[in-house]
Every structure is written in C-alpha cells, then in structure tokens.
Amino acid sequence: MKEFRNAKHIALVIRQLGGRSGGAERIYCELANILIESGYRVTCLHFDTKDTPPFYPISPKAELINLYGKARTKKQQRAMLIQRLPFVSTSARNQASWDEKNDFFLSQLRDYFQFAKPALAISLMPPANTVALLAAAGTSVKVVATNHNVPKEDYESPHRWDPNPIDRKLRKEVLDYAAAIHVLFPSFGDWFPAHLKERVVAIPNYVSPEFAQRPKAQRDKLILAVGRLAEVKNYMQLVRSWATLANDFPDWTVTIYGTGPQQRELKDEIVKLGIAKSVVLGGHRSDLGREYARAAIFCHPAYFEGFGLSPAEALHMSVPVVSYADCLGVNQFVKDSYNGLAVERIGSEDTLAKALRRLMEDQSLRETLSKNGPQSVSEFTLDRYRSNWVNLIESVTERAN
C-alpha cells in the first residue's frame, strides 16, 4: 500500500488464528490494528490448515497471509519415514515428530523473512515464538517473543502446548535469539535466567474502552463469571461451591459466560447438583459490559492466568472480585478486602463458598469494595498499551540499525 511505503514493516506471527476466539487471538488482532493506527505497515502471518477468517476484526490495511501449504519439506519427508521405522530411539522419534509438525511452517516463515525483510517480527505464544526465532536466525530480522501466560507454565509444564520434550527444550533454548522477551507483569520476568533478564519487557494488557457503561444504581443479585470453559479456569469449583449456597440464597443466580472443552461436563454437574434453575451457562456474549454493569459479584476461581482480563474488566466496572490469592495474573491487582476477597486454597475447606456467602450477606461490604475497583486497574489503559509497544518497537529497531 502506498501509504505505508516509507513506514516500518512489522510482521506479527501466530500459529493459529482462523475462527479462534481466545484472549491471545484477540490481542493479536488488536495489536495489528493499534500498530496500523500508529503508522506502521503490518503483515499478519499465521499457519492454519483452513482459510477461516479471524474471529476478531483486523484492519483492511493489514496484510493477512496464511503460510500453510500441503507441500512437505525434505526434512518433513524424512521425519515421516523415521517415525514409521520399528527400531528408532525415543529421542530420534521425538525429533522426527517435531520436524514433521513444524518444518514447513519454519521454512515458509524463513522464506518470508528473507524476501520481505520486515524491520521486526513479533511472535505470540510459544508455538509461534519457537518457530519464529529459529526462522529468523541468520537473517536480518529481529524477533520480539511474547508470552501471554505464566512463564513457568508455558515453558516447563508438560501439559501445555506440545508435550514433545524436544519442543519443551527448544522453547527455552531459542529465547537466546530474541531481541526482546515480552511478559505481562514485571514479576513474570523473574522466571527467566540471568543472561536473558535484561531483554525482558513487561507490557500488561489493557481494559477496553468499550467498558464505559454506568453501573446500575441497584445491582442485580447476580454472581458473574467470564472466561473459557477449561480446567484451568476452575469453574467446576464455582459450581460446586454454589451448590452449598443456593438454598440459602434463593434470590441470587450465577451466570458463567464462555465456551470451551468443559462445557458438557459443567452442564452435567449443574444438573447432577440440582442447581440448574439458578446457574446459567451463557455461552459467548458480545455485550459483556451490560452484564458487568448489573452484576453484584464477580467470581474468578482460576488456577493461574497470564493477565486476568475478565476480573480486570469487572473491577473497572466497579464489581468486587472473589478469587484465589495464589492465582498469578490476577493477584497482581485483586487485593483482599480492598477491591475483592482473595481466599486461600485450603485442602477440603470451601473458602470460595465462604467468601461468596460473606459478600452476598453484606451489601455494605460489596459497596465498599466496588468503590476501589476502577482505581485498582486504572493503569491498564489502551493509550499506555500503545505507547509501551511503540517504545519497544522503536528501541529494538534502532538497536538493529
């Protein structure tokens, strides 16, 4: 495009994008739009087996390229053969499996970097970080590797991303090639080894300006939860805690918005516990601001987060939050007895139910906590997010020059 002829070219890299409605995909699309508005030329690179359009809107000024293809590199062909052989060591089989899964993406990405020579590539999450850093090695392209969860979980847990030990090993090793390593909170940088710490930059996400509705003067007796219906969000605990409370609070209801792999299991548990009349699984909802504006309590029982966007949105909308005190990505801004109740996980004791009971019974406490909500997340603004990213991009590209 002519208007970007003299603009710095930024390539955004993500593994899968089409039709995906997760938080990282939302950040990817919003970052593309923000950078275009800031005067950069932006190319969005992804690797999807189907050409499904992005779930979230991307500016028509962005170039969107799917690097997927059905061709196979020689390394992939060899890897497929190795995996069919009967007497192959486990390590060789793991390496072959990794090559089969990743080498075409890596090859396509390296070809793009060598041809287009973007000023900078920004990769999102380990499945893209690893490939982007390997693809850029030996080229002029610098890479900012971004992390949207707790680093210990993303880089050490065998249950996240590819369980292949080769992948887990590479995730950590290739960070040496990164020009900068993005995390969501300064404390997340503590996980990285000493020689990488100076490259770690903390840029938190932001609460969207769309959440500007005025809260209802008289809140509904509603406990709200918003997030992906997955095990890490721990909504099963909310459902079970509510089952111990429902009879005592017949005029209160619980609504959980979101979709995900635990949806059927949660629905079955709700029926089994006999609380279907007071618990709603609301699916996806586009106008969440209206729900935050009427809810009296927000409950977020997750084990960990990268950046707990939905509890931050709730606080912005003056809804007190109930969460666990050890939940990284939430405990950075939910403070016990200030803007919510942060409870301990104590064996079989249902501390979540106790906190919900306390808030439902005490309207005065709810009102006190709600007043502190907006100020507690006031730093998470779009303007600050934009400024932080522009500063990082300019810093890295100036060093490269």
ZIJO-V97162 format. One record per residue. N is the residue number from 0. PHI is phi in degrees with one decimal (none if undefined). OMEGA is omega in whole degrees, 0 to 359 (* if undefined). D_FIRST is the distance of its C-alpha to the first C-alpha in whole Angstrom. Layout:
# ZIJO-V97162
N:PHI:OMEGA:D_FIRST ; N:PHI:OMEGA:D_FIRST
This chain:
# ZIJO-V97162
0:none:185:0 ; 1:-60.6:184:4 ; 2:-66.0:180:6 ; 3:-107.9:185:6 ; 4:-57.7:182:7 ; 5:-105.7:182:10 ; 6:-85.6:174:10 ; 7:-66.5:184:13 ; 8:-98.4:179:12 ; 9:-113.5:175:14 ; 10:-102.2:175:15 ; 11:-99.5:186:17 ; 12:-120.1:174:20 ; 13:-139.9:183:23 ; 14:-71.0:181:25 ; 15:-126.1:184:25 ; 16:-133.9:189:23 ; 17:-54.9:175:24 ; 18:70.7:185:26 ; 19:-91.0:187:27 ; 20:-110.9:180:28 ; 21:-76.5:182:30 ; 22:-64.6:181:29 ; 23:-67.2:178:27 ; 24:-65.6:177:25 ; 25:-64.4:179:24 ; 26:-61.7:179:24 ; 27:-57.5:182:21 ; 28:-66.8:181:19 ; 29:-67.7:178:20 ; 30:-64.6:176:19 ; 31:-58.0:181:16 ; 32:-65.4:180:15 ; 33:-63.7:182:17 ; 34:-68.8:176:15 ; 35:-63.8:177:12 ; 36:-61.8:181:14 ; 37:-88.8:173:15 ; 38:99.0:179:12 ; 39:-92.8:168:11 ; 40:-84.7:186:9 ; 41:-125.9:171:11 ; 42:-116.1:180:12 ; 43:-101.6:183:15 ; 44:-106.8:177:17 ; 45:-146.5:186:20 ; 46:-140.5:183:23 ; 47:-108.3:180:25 ; 48:-68.5:177:27 ; 49:-123.5:180:26 ; 50:-86.5:175:23 ; 51:-80.1:181:24 ; 52:-66.5:177:21 ; 53:-59.9:178:21 ; 54:-68.2:182:24 ; 55:-95.1:183:22 ; 56:-68.0:173:19 ; 57:-122.3:180:16 ; 58:-53.1:176:13 ; 59:-63.5:178:11 ; 60:-78.7:177:8 ; 61:-83.8:174:10 ; 62:-90.2:184:9 ; 63:-110.6:185:13 ; 64:-127.9:173:15 ; 65:-93.3:184:19 ; 66:-84.6:183:20 ; 67:-70.0:174:24 ; 68:-157.4:183:26 ; 69:-89.2:177:29 ; 70:-67.5:179:30 ; 71:-127.2:176:32 ; 72:-73.6:177:32 ; 73:-61.8:179:35 ; 74:-64.8:178:36 ; 75:-65.5:180:35 ; 76:-61.9:178:38 ; 77:-65.4:180:40 ; 78:-63.7:179:40 ; 79:-64.1:179:41 ; 80:-66.8:181:44 ; 81:-57.8:183:45 ; 82:-69.5:178:45 ; 83:-88.5:181:47 ; 84:-75.9:185:50 ; 85:-74.7:187:53 ; 86:-113.8:180:54 ; 87:-123.4:181:51 ; 88:-63.1:180:51 ; 89:-60.4:181:49 ; 90:-64.4:179:47 ; 91:-67.5:179:46 ; 92:-66.1:178:45 ; 93:-63.4:179:43 ; 94:-64.9:179:41 ; 95:-63.5:178:41 ; 96:-62.0:180:40 ; 97:-64.8:180:37 ; 98:-62.6:180:36 ; 99:-61.3:184:36 ; 100:-75.9:194:34 ; 101:-118.5:192:31 ; 102:-68.0:179:31 ; 103:-68.6:175:28 ; 104:-58.4:180:26 ; 105:-61.6:181:27 ; 106:-63.5:179:26 ; 107:-62.5:182:23 ; 108:-68.1:178:21 ; 109:-63.2:178:23 ; 110:-59.7:180:21 ; 111:-64.8:180:18 ; 112:-60.0:181:19 ; 113:-70.5:181:20 ; 114:-80.8:188:17 ; 115:-86.5:179:14 ; 116:48.6:177:16 ; 117:-61.7:179:15 ; 118:-65.8:183:16 ; 119:-160.6:170:18 ; 120:-113.7:176:19 ; 121:-118.0:181:21 ; 122:-103.4:183:23 ; 123:-112.9:173:25 ; 124:77.8:186:29 ; 125:-51.4:180:31 ; 126:-60.2:175:30 ; 127:-95.8:181:26 ; 128:-56.9:184:28 ; 129:-60.0:182:30 ; 130:-67.7:181:28 ; 131:-63.9:181:25 ; 132:-68.1:176:27 ; 133:-68.9:181:29 ; 134:-66.1:183:26 ; 135:-80.7:181:25 ; 136:-59.7:181:28 ; 137:86.9:175:28 ; 138:-108.8:179:24 ; 139:-85.0:188:23 ; 140:-82.6:174:21 ; 141:-93.4:184:23 ; 142:-124.2:168:24 ; 143:-100.3:180:25 ; 144:-90.7:183:27 ; 145:-105.1:182:27 ; 146:-126.4:186:30 ; 147:-115.4:175:31 ; 148:-151.2:177:35 ; 149:-67.6:185:38 ; 150:-54.7:180:37 ; 151:-58.5:179:41 ; 152:-70.6:184:40 ; 153:-69.6:187:37 ; 154:-105.6:183:38 ; 155:-117.9:185:42 ; 156:-70.3:176:43 ; 157:-73.3:183:43 ; 158:-96.7:180:43 ; 159:-106.7:179:39 ; 160:62.0:184:36 ; 161:-75.5:180:37 ; 162:-70.7:179:41 ; 163:-57.3:181:41 ; 164:-60.7:176:43 ; 165:-63.6:180:40 ; 166:-64.8:181:37 ; 167:-63.8:178:39 ; 168:-66.4:181:40 ; 169:-66.1:180:37 ; 170:-48.8:183:35 ; 171:-80.0:186:37 ; 172:-62.7:187:37 ; 173:-75.0:176:33 ; 174:-61.0:175:33 ; 175:-60.0:182:34 ; 176:-85.4:186:31 ; 177:-74.1:174:29 ; 178:-73.6:175:28 ; 179:-154.9:180:28 ; 180:-123.3:183:30 ; 181:-89.1:171:29 ; 182:-131.7:185:32 ; 183:-89.3:179:33 ; 184:-139.3:180:36 ; 185:-53.5:182:37 ; 186:-64.1:178:40 ; 187:-66.9:179:38 ; 188:-69.2:182:38 ; 189:-65.2:182:42 ; 190:-69.2:189:41 ; 191:-74.8:179:39 ; 192:-63.7:188:42 ; 193:-55.8:186:42 ; 194:-71.6:179:40 ; 195:-103.4:188:37 ; 196:-57.9:181:38 ; 197:-70.0:178:36 ; 198:-95.4:182:33 ; 199:-81.6:179:33 ; 200:-126.9:180:31 ; 201:-95.5:173:32 ; 202:-131.4:178:30 ; 203:-68.6:172:31 ; 204:-71.1:184:29 ; 205:-131.4:173:29 ; 206:-86.8:185:31 ; 207:-61.3:175:29 ; 208:-60.1:180:29 ; 209:-65.0:180:30 ; 210:-88.5:183:33 ; 211:-120.8:180:35 ; 212:-63.9:175:37 ; 213:-78.6:177:41 ; 214:-59.9:177:43 ; 215:-63.5:179:46 ; 216:-61.0:177:49 ; 217:-116.8:183:51 ; 218:-68.2:173:50 ; 219:-73.3:178:50 ; 220:-82.4:187:52 ; 221:-126.2:169:49 ; 222:-98.5:186:48 ; 223:-108.7:172:45 ; 224:-139.0:182:43 ; 225:-139.5:177:39 ; 226:163.4:179:38 ; 227:-67.7:180:37 ; 228:-82.0:182:41 ; 229:-133.8:186:41 ; 230:-56.7:184:44 ; 231:-63.4:179:43 ; 232:-79.1:171:42 ; 233:63.2:179:46 ; 234:-69.1:176:46 ; 235:-59.4:178:49 ; 236:-66.2:178:51 ; 237:-60.5:180:50 ; 238:-61.1:182:52 ; 239:-70.6:176:55 ; 240:-64.9:181:55 ; 241:-63.7:180:55 ; 242:-60.3:179:58 ; 243:-84.3:185:60 ; 244:-112.0:192:59 ; 245:-54.4:182:59 ; 246:-66.4:180:62 ; 247:-81.4:183:63 ; 248:-132.1:187:60 ; 249:-66.6:180:60 ; 250:-96.8:176:58 ; 251:-103.9:176:55 ; 252:-134.0:177:52 ; 253:-121.4:174:49 ; 254:-126.0:178:46 ; 255:-115.4:178:43 ; 256:-97.6:178:40 ; 257:142.4:176:38 ; 258:-131.7:179:38 ; 259:158.7:188:38 ; 260:-66.7:181:41 ; 261:-93.3:187:44 ; 262:-59.6:181:44 ; 263:-64.2:181:47 ; 264:-62.9:178:49 ; 265:-65.1:180:48 ; 266:-60.6:179:49 ; 267:-63.6:181:52 ; 268:-67.1:178:53 ; 269:-61.0:178:53 ; 270:-66.0:181:55 ; 271:-59.0:182:58 ; 272:-83.6:177:58 ; 273:71.4:183:59 ; 274:-119.6:184:56 ; 275:-62.8:180:54 ; 276:-75.9:183:55 ; 277:-116.6:179:54 ; 278:-124.2:181:51 ; 279:-120.5:167:48 ; 280:-94.1:192:45 ; 281:-88.4:181:42 ; 282:66.2:180:39 ; 283:-81.5:178:36 ; 284:-137.7:184:35 ; 285:-86.3:183:32 ; 286:-107.3:183:34 ; 287:-64.3:179:36 ; 288:-55.0:179:36 ; 289:-65.8:180:39 ; 290:-72.6:176:41 ; 291:-59.4:185:41 ; 292:-67.3:183:42 ; 293:-108.4:184:45 ; 294:-74.7:178:46 ; 295:-92.7:183:49 ; 296:-142.5:173:48 ; 297:-116.0:181:45 ; 298:-116.4:181:46 ; 299:-133.6:187:44 ; 300:-88.8:187:46 ; 301:-58.9:175:44 ; 302:-76.8:177:45 ; 303:-160.3:178:42 ; 304:-139.8:166:38 ; 305:-81.4:171:35 ; 306:-133.2:183:35 ; 307:-72.4:187:37 ; 308:-65.0:183:34 ; 309:-65.7:174:37 ; 310:-65.1:176:40 ; 311:-66.0:177:37 ; 312:-63.0:179:36 ; 313:-61.7:179:40 ; 314:-63.1:177:41 ; 315:-58.1:179:38 ; 316:-95.0:174:40 ; 317:64.4:175:43 ; 318:-104.9:178:45 ; 319:-65.3:186:47 ; 320:-110.2:170:46 ; 321:-107.8:181:48 ; 322:-148.6:176:47 ; 323:-92.1:186:49 ; 324:-66.0:183:49 ; 325:-94.1:183:48 ; 326:-80.4:176:45 ; 327:-61.9:183:42 ; 328:87.1:174:39 ; 329:-124.6:182:41 ; 330:-71.5:173:44 ; 331:-69.9:182:42 ; 332:-133.5:172:42 ; 333:-88.2:184:44 ; 334:-114.7:184:48 ; 335:-58.7:178:51 ; 336:65.9:174:53 ; 337:-111.2:177:50 ; 338:-125.6:180:47 ; 339:178.0:176:49 ; 340:-123.2:179:51 ; 341:-107.5:189:50 ; 342:-105.2:178:53 ; 343:-85.4:171:54 ; 344:-89.6:185:54 ; 345:-120.3:174:58 ; 346:43.6:183:59 ; 347:-86.8:181:61 ; 348:-72.8:182:61 ; 349:-88.3:181:58 ; 350:-69.2:178:57 ; 351:-64.6:179:54 ; 352:-61.6:179:56 ; 353:-62.3:180:58 ; 354:-67.5:178:55 ; 355:-62.5:178:54 ; 356:-59.1:182:58 ; 357:-59.0:181:58 ; 358:-72.0:179:55 ; 359:-63.6:182:56 ; 360:-81.1:189:60 ; 361:-124.8:180:59 ; 362:-62.8:180:57 ; 363:-61.0:178:57 ; 364:-64.7:178:56 ; 365:-57.0:182:53 ; 366:-66.6:178:52 ; 367:-64.2:180:53 ; 368:-65.1:183:50 ; 369:-64.5:181:48 ; 370:-65.3:182:48 ; 371:-88.4:185:46 ; 372:-59.2:185:44 ; 373:-57.1:181:41 ; 374:-64.7:184:42 ; 375:-69.7:178:42 ; 376:-121.4:185:38 ; 377:-66.9:180:37 ; 378:-77.4:186:35 ; 379:-89.8:184:33 ; 380:-108.3:177:30 ; 381:-61.9:181:26 ; 382:-61.1:180:26 ; 383:-68.4:178:28 ; 384:-60.2:179:26 ; 385:-59.6:181:23 ; 386:-60.7:180:24 ; 387:-62.9:180:26 ; 388:-70.3:178:23 ; 389:-61.4:179:21 ; 390:-61.8:179:24 ; 391:-66.0:180:24 ; 392:-60.0:181:21 ; 393:-64.9:180:22 ; 394:-63.4:182:25 ; 395:-68.7:182:24 ; 396:-70.7:176:21 ; 397:-67.6:177:24 ; 398:-64.1:181:27 ; 399:-65.2:181:25 ; 400:-75.9:*:24
